[in-house]
Amino acid sequence: MGDFSQIEDFLNDDSFINWVLSGTEDSHWELFITTYPEKINLLLQAKEIVRTLYAAEDISFPADSAKTWSRIQQTLHSDPPFTTISSKFSTILRKNLMSSMLLLLMLTGTIWYFSNQKTDSYTRILSERAAGFSLLEKVNNSPAPMEVLLPDSSIVTLQRHSKISYPPQFDSLHREVYLTGEAFFKVKKDRKPFYVYAGDLVTKVLGTSFNIKAIEGEPEVVVHVRSGSVSVSAKEQKSFGPRLKAQSTILLPNQEVTYNRNAASLNKTIAATPSPVFPLSESLLKEYDEVPVTQLLNTLAQIYGINILFSEENLASCIITTNLTNQTLFESLEIICSTIGATFNIIDAQIVIDSTGCSPAE
């Protein structure tokens, strides 16, 4: 492997570019990260630069970005512009020139990219998907949430500075609405799928309740499911190189996904404050006397509709007496785990309990 002591070393490596854009040569760069952990920050910075440059394919720059990139490469490999300059000084000059050109291209691309983002999610999608159709638009400029009744009797609670567009009547095949800002949806169950277009994400449901936060200008879009299940998809991304495939995931109650617009990535996890799936299940949060920990963990999984994974064998002898009244999910897990000397982690929107077990006396 090369020295890779500077960001430019990554940007000049074809295998690195291919890895960032198409995921090829994974093993090579995984080995690099393992071998040189001190260079991870440089690698991540270079990765972000590549994504910024290559995400701008559809944007009309004032200058031809491909030619600019070509000039950068030519600068890197050309002879010194002045033969009278010493070799050492010319090397420094080339590096400074290259860095300046890279910075200029990054700034130009970033400015145009983010200025385009202002219309990318709401206005652009409206022009693409609803051009020629008559839509109703509701805007909440008041400090309090505003309730909007949709044609199918679904209810949308629109937060401040948010707006939603929808047709006067949904067609026979699907129900489509367009959101910018934040809103809570309580969708009436119907055979026709319900789609919400917001912040480069498409959320599809049949009947459920969920919240979407897609604020214009903010780098992240968040979808949080209260009940039922939803399918969330990010639009297909284009680049100067390979096309980045559309991403999608399924969310269940108390799960949420965060879409990073800059990195075009979906991150699925558990909501920060999970709620009981059914109001009656709160009655199961009570005082427990000498009960198996496995039973208690299964009860919590039932209350919140979240998978809690653990080793039945390791926890077979763990018995606990505790009071979970008025405790949140994570507070309950902290109590249980601290009592038996275990820990828990959130992995792929599931809770994983790590424990070596309990002695029979515990």
N, C-alpha and C positions, 0 to 999 in steps of 0.2 A: 504494500500500500504506500501511497505517496506521503509526503510530510503533512499536508493539510493543516498548516499552521495559521492560514489566513482564510477569510471567507472566499476570496477569489480562487483559491485552490479547489474548493468544492464546485464553484460556478464554471470552472474550466474542465471539469471531469464529466465526460459523456455518460458514464455509468451512473453517476450521482443524479444527473438530470433525468435519465430514464427511470431511475428508482423513484424519484419524487413524483413524476408524472404518471407512470404506469405500474409501479410496484414491482418491476423486474429487478433481479439481482438482490432480492431481500436478504438472503443469507450473507452476502458479501458485506452489506452495510450493517446488518445485525452484529456480525463479527467485529466490524470497525467500532461500533458503539461499545461493545464489551471490552475490546482491547484498549480503546482510548476514551475512557469516560470523561476525562478532563476536556475533551474537545466537543462534547455534546452541545454546549451553548453555541459554538461556531456553526456546527452542523444545522441546528435548528434555525439560526438566523439565515443561513444560506438557503435552507428549505423554504422559508417564508418568502425570500426574495424571488426564488424560482416560481413559486405559486402566484405571487403578485404579478410578475411579468407575464406568465403564461395564461393567467386568468383573464387577460385583457384582449383576447383575440377579436371579440365582437365590437370593441370600442374603437372609434375612429380617432386616432391620435393626430395632432397637428403634423407630426413627422412620421415617416414610415418606420415603425418600430423594428421590423425585420432588418431593414437596412442599417438602422442604428446599432442593433445587436451585432450585425456583421462588421460594422466599423469598429466596435469594441474588440471583437476577435482579431481583426486585422491589426489593431493597435498593440494587442498583446504580443503578436508574433512578428511585427515589423522591425526593421533596423532602426537604430536611433535616428531621429530627425536631423540632428546636427552631428556630423562626423567629428567635429572638434571637441565635443563634450566627452568627458571621461566615461568609461564603461559603467562605473559604479553610479555616477550621477544620472546617466541615461536610464539605467534600470529604475532608479527612484522616480525619475520623470515619467516613465511609462506606467509605473504602478499608480502614481498620483493621477495621471491622466485617465487611466482605466477606472480608478475609484470614482473620479469626478463624473465620468460618463455613466457609470453604473448608477451613481446617486441621482444624476439628472434623469435617467430613464425611469428609475424607481419612483422618483417624485412625480414625474409626468404621468406615468401609468397610474399611480395611486390617486392623484388628484382627479384624473378623468374617470377612474374606476368608481371612486366614492361619489363623485358628482353624478355619475350615471345611476348609482344605487338609489338615489333619491326618487327616481321614477321607475326603478327596476322592479320593485315588488308589487306596488299597488297600481299606479297609473299605467305602467307597461302591461301588466297582466290584464287589466281592464281593456286596454286597446287591442291586445292579442286575442283574448277569449270572448269578450263581450262587445266587440265592435259591431255597430249596427243594431244592437239590442237595446230596448228601453229598460233602464234600471232605476230603481229607487235608491236613494242614498240617505242614510241617517248619520248625522254628526253630533257627537256629544261635546258641547262647549261649556257645559255646566260643571260645577265641582263635584256633583253627586253622580253615581252610576245611573245610566238610562236604560230602561227596558225596551226592547224592540221585539214585536211579535211578527214572525215571518209568515209567509202565505200558508205553510203547512202546519201552523200552530206551534212550531218550535220557538223557543224563547232565547233571545240573546241579551245578556246584560253588558252593555257597552260602557267601558270606563272613560274617564275624562280624556279629552283630546284624541279620541278614537273615532273611526268612521267605518261604516259597513255598507256595501252595495249589494243589491239582490233584485231579481225580476219581480214584477207584480204577481206573477204566477209561475210556479215551477213547471217544467215540462214533464212529459210522461216517462222519461228515462232517468233523470237525475235531478238533484237539487244542488245548485251552486251559489255560493256567496263569496264576497271579496272583502277582506279585512285589512285595515292598517291600524295599529295601536294595540289595545288589549281588550279582550271580551271573554265572558264565560258563556258557553253554549249548553243549552239543555235541549237536545234534539229529539223530536218526536220519532218514535220507531216507525219505520216504513220500509217497504220492499225496495224503494228507490234510494240508492246511496246518496249521502249528503257530503258535499265537498266544501272545504274552506280553503281558499287560496290566500296565503298571508306570508310575506317575507320570504319568498322563494321556496316555501314549503306548501305541500298539498296534504291536508288532513282529511281522511275518508272515514265515515262512520255510517251505521244504519240507524242507531238510536242509542244515545248515551249522553253523558255530561262531561265537559272538559273545558279547559281554559287555554287560550292562546295569547301570547304576548309577542307582538311583532311591531316594535316601535321603529319608525323610519329614522335612519341615521345611527341606530344602535347596532353593534356587531352581531348580536345573538337573537335568535327567535326561540321561544320556549313553548312547548305544548305539554300540558299537565292533565292527566286523566283522573276524573273523580269517580266515574262509574262506567261499566261496560268496557269496550275496547275500541281502539282506533288504529288506523294505519296511517303512518306519516312518511311522506316521500319528499326528498329534496330533488330539485330539478337537475337534469343532466348538465354537467359543466363542460364547456369547451376550452381548448387551450391551443397554443401554437403547435404543440405536439399531439400526443394521443388524446382522444376524448375521454374525460373522466366519467365513469358510469354513474347513473342516478342511484342514490342511496335510499333505502327504505327500512322501516322497522315497525313492529307491532307493539302498542302500549296497552297495558292492563291497568286496573285501578291502582292509584298511588304511584304510578310510574310517570316519568316525564322524560322528554328528549330536548336537548339543547342543540340547535343548529348554529354553527359558527359561519357567518357569511364570508368572512375573510378566508378561512381555511376550507370552506365548503365541506364541513364534516358534521356528522351526527354523533352526539354522545348521549347514550341512554343510561338513566340512573333512577334511583328512588326519590320521590319528592322529599323536600327538606322537612316537611311536617305532615306525614301521612295521616289520613283520617280513617276512622272505622268504616268499613264498606257498607254496613247496615247499622242504623241507629241502635237497634236492639243489641248489637254485639258489644256495645260499651258496657253492658251489664256483666260481661265476662272479665272485665278489668276489676278485679276484686282482691280480697285477701285469700291467700292459698296456704294451706297447712300440710306439710309433709307430702308434697306431690312430686312425681317424677318430672325432671326438667324437660324431658322429651315431650311430655304431655303439655307442659306450659308453652313450649316453643310452638307446638302444633296449634295451640289455642290462639297465640298471637298471629300466626300465619292466617288462621281462619278469620280473625277479627279484621285484619288489614288487607286481606287478599294478596299477600306478598309471599313469595317462596322463601322459606327459611331452611337452608341446607345444613345438615350436621350428620355426624357419625352416630348412628343408633348404638353401635357397639361401644364407642368411647363414653357415651353419656348414659349407658344403661344403668349404672349404679349411682347416678347423681339425683339426689332428693333435695327439695328446697322448701323453705317456709318463708313467704314474703308477702308484701302488700303492694299490689299494682294499681290500686284505686287512684284515679285521676292522673295516672302516668301516661306519657306519650309512648309511642312505639320504641323510640330510641332510648328513652329513660328506662323503660322496662327491660330492654336488652342490657343496658349498662348495669342495672341491679342484678339481673340473673348472672351475667358473665363475671362480674366482680365477686359474686358469692361463691361461684364454683371455680374461679381462677381461669376463666376462658376469655377469649376476645372475639370480636365479630368485625367483618368487613363487608362492604357493598361491592359486589362484582356483577357487572352486566344486569343491573336492576334486580339483583337477588341478594339476600343476606346469607353470608357464610359464617358459621360458627366454628372457631378453631379451639379445640380442647383436647387435652391428653387424657381426660376422664377424671373420675373421682374415686377415692378409696372407699371401700364398703362402709367405713365409719362416718363418712361425711353425710 
